Amino acid sequence: MEPDYLQQYKDYYRVRAERFANNTNYKFSYEAESNLSNAMHSCNELIEFKDKIGNLNEICANALIKDEHIMEKAFYEKHKEEIRVLAADRILENLDDCTNTEELTTLVIEEMNKNSLEISMDEYQREFQGDWGQLDEIEIYENAVVPGNYKGEMQSVVEEVQKSIIEGNESTENEARKFQPDYVMKPELNKEHRHRRLIPYADEHLDEQLEKYKSLIKR
Amino acid sequence: MPIDEFILGPMITPYENMIKDVDSRSISNEHTEEMKNLFKRMQELGQEHSDISEFTGICMQEDLFGKFGILYGQAITPQPTEGSADPADYDDAALLKQTVSALKQSIDQIRQSKEAALKEASKDPKENLANEAAFARRFAAQHGIDSQGIDIEKAQSANIDKQIAKNPNAYNNSAEIEVLDNSEDLIKPIQDLIDLGEQEGMTFPDYLRIQIEKGLDKAMEGSVSTRKGLEYSLNWAKASMTSPFHIEKCQKHLDVFDKLASEQKFGVPNWKQLKWATNDVDYEFEPGMGKWAEITSRWESILDDIHDWSLAYCSHAGYVDPWKDIAVSRKPKAIQKSKDILPGIIKQKERLLLKYFGISFQDIFTHETFNWAIETNSIYHSKEFIEFLKEKVYQTCVPLQHMPDELIAERERLSKEDREVNPKLTEPAERTKKFYDSKFGEGRFVSKFGEITPVESNAAPWN
C-alpha cells in the first residue's frame, strides 16, 4: 500500500514546530514553524502545499537566525560588550530584508567577518594592560632609594622601559593600520567596561596609569 | 619581494583546497568562477607584498577570505527539494537515499580527518625541520644574512636525536590523538540516523519526524563529545591547580551543561543556549583569575628579590643564579649591585602591592593566594626558608643598608644544608604526570617529557 505522504508530512511539520514550544528563547521560530505546520495541515492533498508553502520556509530560517541573534545580543548587552554586539545588532536590523537562505547566509557570514575585524581592532587597545607592569617598573626604578653611584644606571633602565613601551605601541599601531589604515591607539578605551573588567586595579590607579601612559606614547 | 611559499602556503592553501573540492565534484557555476578570481587575487597579493601581516591586512580589507567562504558555501549547497515537489515528480525513496548517502559521506570524512590527524601526530620531526631549514636558508640568502658556516639543520637534527633517545615520544602525539579523538562519539549518532533511514519501509517524512522525536538530530550535534571535553578540562584544572577559580570555572561549565541537558527531553542541551551559558561562566571568572595571578606574581617577585639579596652575601653567590652566567670579570660588580640596589627595589614593589591590593609584606603570608601556593606545593621555597626571609632577612632589608654578618652565616648554612627549597616542589608535576598517564597510558608522561627531576632538599615539608 502506498504510504500516506500527506499525513506523514503533517506529522513531521507538527513535530518540527513542537521543538520550539514553551521555549522563550525561540518564540519567533515557534511562531514561524507553527505557521508552516498550519499551512501543511490545511492541505487536503500534498500538491496544495506547493502553493501554500509560499515563503514560509524562508521565514522559518529568518526566525531561527533572529532568535539566535537575540540571544547573542542579550548576552553581549548584559556584559556591555559594545563591539562584539555589533554583529547581532546589524544582523537583526537587516535580516527581514533577506528573501532566501542564500541572502541570509551571506548576511550572517559578512557581518561576522566584519565584526571579527572590529573586535581585533578594539582589542589591540589592550596593549595598555600588557604594559601596566612596565609602567610599574618605571615607577620602581625612578623611586627606589639606592646609593648615588647607581642613579645613572637606574635612569637608564627607566629610559629603556619607556622606549620599549613607545616602540611597542608604534609597532601595534602599524600592525593595526594594515587592517584599518586610520587606526589610532586610544588607551582611554580601557576604561570602558569590556576592557575595564579585565584590569584588576581600582579606578584611581587606572586613571593614574593612563595619564602616565598617554603622555608617554603621546596618544 | 614575494612572500615565501613556506609562509604564504599555509595561509592560502585551504582556499586552493576548496577550489579543488568543487572541481573534484564537477561543480561549476558563477560561484566557483568567482572563487577562482578571488584566489587569483590572493596569489597576486602574495607576489606584491613581502610581509605576511600586510598581506593579511589587505585580504581582510578586501574581505577576500569572507567572500570566498560565502561563495564556497553557495557553490556546494544543493537546491532544496523537500516538501514542495509536485506529487507526480515526488520521489520519496530518492530523497531518503540522498540524505542517507550524505550522512555516510560525513562519516567517511570524520574517519579521514582522524587518519590525517594521526599521520600528522606521528610525523618525522626531521621532515618539518628540513622545510624550516630550507626556508631559513632562502631567507638568509634573500636578506644577505651570513650563516657563518652554521648548519642549523644538522645541529637541530642532532638535538632531535638526543631528545628522542631520552624521551622516545617527545615528538609523537598519536596516543594523545587516539584518546582525545571524538570521532566515534560523533559517528555513533550519525550511524543511528543512517540506520533509521535504512529501515524497511521508511519514508522521508517519517524519517525526518522520527529523528526529531527521538532526539537523534540533537545528538548529532556532538553533545557526548562536548561533555567529555568539559570533563577533561575539569580534570586538567584539578591536576594543575593553578587557582581555585580555574577548578570552579570548569566545574561550573559542567554543571551548566548538565542543567541544560536535564531541561531537554532527550538530555541534550540546546547548542546555542549552552554556548551563551558557558560564556557567562567565563565572564564571571575571568576578572578573578586575572587578579589572583597578578597578586601571586607580585609577592613571588618580592620574595625572589629578598632571596637574591640574601644570597648575594653568600660565598657561593657567583656559582649560582642569577650571577653564574655573568663573565668572571664582571661578576663581583654584579653581585655588589644586587646587594646595593635590591632593598630599594623591594621597598617599591612592596609599596605597589600595598597601594594596589592593600596587601602589606606581612599580609602576604596569610593571603589566600599564598595559602593556595602552600596547599598545592607550588611555592618554590621551604617553610623554614620563608620564615627566615620573613622574620630575619626582611627586617634588615633596608635601602642603603647591608645584611648583618650573623644572618649571612645562617643564610649560608641554609644553602649548604639544602634547606632552601620546598621538598615537595615536584608535587605539581607529579599531579600532572598522574593525570596524564591516567588519560594517555601508563608511562606516557615520562616517554614524552622525561623523568621529573627530584628535589634535593633537607627541609621539612610545608604540610
Boltz contact constraints between the chains, C-beta under 6 A:
constraints:
  - contact:
      token1: [A, 3]
      token2: [B, 203]
      max_distance: 6.0
  - contact:
      token1: [A, 8]
      token2: [B, 203]
      max_distance: 6.0
  - contact:
      token1: [A, 8]
      token2: [B, 205]
      max_distance: 6.0
  - contact:
      token1: [A, 8]
      token2: [B, 206]
      max_distance: 6.0
  - contact:
      token1: [A, 9]
      token2: [B, 205]
      max_distance: 6.0
  - contact:
      token1: [A, 11]
      token2: [B, 209]
      max_distance: 6.0
  - contact:
      token1: [A, 12]
      token2: [B, 205]
      max_distance: 6.0
  - contact:
      token1: [A, 12]
      token2: [B, 208]
      max_distance: 6.0
  - contact:
      token1: [A, 12]
      token2: [B, 209]
      max_distance: 6.0
  - contact:
      token1: [A, 15]
      token2: [B, 209]
      max_distance: 6.0
  - contact:
      token1: [A, 15]
      token2: [B, 212]
      max_distance: 6.0
  - contact:
      token1: [A, 15]
      token2: [B, 213]
      max_distance: 6.0
  - contact:
      token1: [A, 46]
      token2: [B, 87]
      max_distance: 6.0
  - contact:
      token1: [A, 47]
      token2: [B, 87]
      max_distance: 6.0
  - contact:
      token1: [A, 50]
      token2: [B, 84]
      max_distance: 6.0
  - contact:
      token1: [A, 53]
      token2: [B, 84]
      max_distance: 6.0
  - contact:
      token1: [A, 68]
      token2: [B, 272]
      max_distance: 6.0
  - contact:
      token1: [A, 71]
      token2: [B, 272]
      max_distance: 6.0
  - contact:
      token1: [A, 71]
      token2: [B, 276]
      max_distance: 6.0
  - contact:
      token1: [A, 75]
      token2: [B, 276]
      max_distance: 6.0
  - contact:
      token1: [A, 79]
      token2: [B, 283]
      max_distance: 6.0
  - contact:
      token1: [A, 102]
      token2: [B, 74]
      max_distance: 6.0
  - contact:
      token1: [A, 106]
      token2: [B, 70]
      max_distance: 6.0
  - contact:
      token1: [A, 109]
      token2: [B, 70]
      max_distance: 6.0
  - contact:
      token1: [A, 113]
      token2: [B, 66]
      max_distance: 6.0
  - contact:
      token1: [A, 117]
      token2: [B, 60]
      max_distance: 6.0
  - contact:
      token1: [A, 136]
      token2: [B, 352]
      max_distance: 6.0
  - contact:
      token1: [A, 140]
      token2: [B, 345]
      max_distance: 6.0
  - contact:
      token1: [A, 140]
      token2: [B, 348]
      max_distance: 6.0
  - contact:
      token1: [A, 143]
      token2: [B, 348]
      max_distance: 6.0
  - contact:
      token1: [A, 144]
      token2: [B, 344]
      max_distance: 6.0
  - contact:
      token1: [A, 144]
      token2: [B, 345]
      max_distance: 6.0
  - contact:
      token1: [A, 144]
      token2: [B, 348]
      max_distance: 6.0
  - contact:
      token1: [A, 145]
      token2: [B, 344]
      max_distance: 6.0
  - contact:
      token1: [A, 145]
      token2: [B, 399]
      max_distance: 6.0
  - contact:
      token1: [A, 146]
      token2: [B, 341]
      max_distance: 6.0
  - contact:
      token1: [A, 146]
      token2: [B, 344]
      max_distance: 6.0
  - contact:
      token1: [A, 147]
      token2: [B, 340]
      max_distance: 6.0
  - contact:
      token1: [A, 150]
      token2: [B, 341]
      max_distance: 6.0
  - contact:
      token1: [A, 178]
      token2: [B, 53]
      max_distance: 6.0
  - contact:
      token1: [A, 178]
      token2: [B, 54]
      max_distance: 6.0
  - contact:
      token1: [A, 178]
      token2: [B, 57]
      max_distance: 6.0
  - contact:
      token1: [A, 179]
      token2: [B, 57]
      max_distance: 6.0
  - contact:
      token1: [A, 179]
      token2: [B, 60]
      max_distance: 6.0
  - contact:
      token1: [A, 197]
      token2: [B, 287]
      max_distance: 6.0
  - contact:
      token1: [A, 198]
      token2: [B, 290]
      max_distance: 6.0
  - contact:
      token1: [A, 200]
      token2: [B, 290]
      max_distance: 6.0
  - contact:
      token1: [A, 200]
      token2: [B, 291]
      max_distance: 6.0
  - contact:
      token1: [A, 200]
      token2: [B, 294]
      max_distance: 6.0
  - contact:
      token1: [A, 201]
      token2: [B, 356]
      max_distance: 6.0
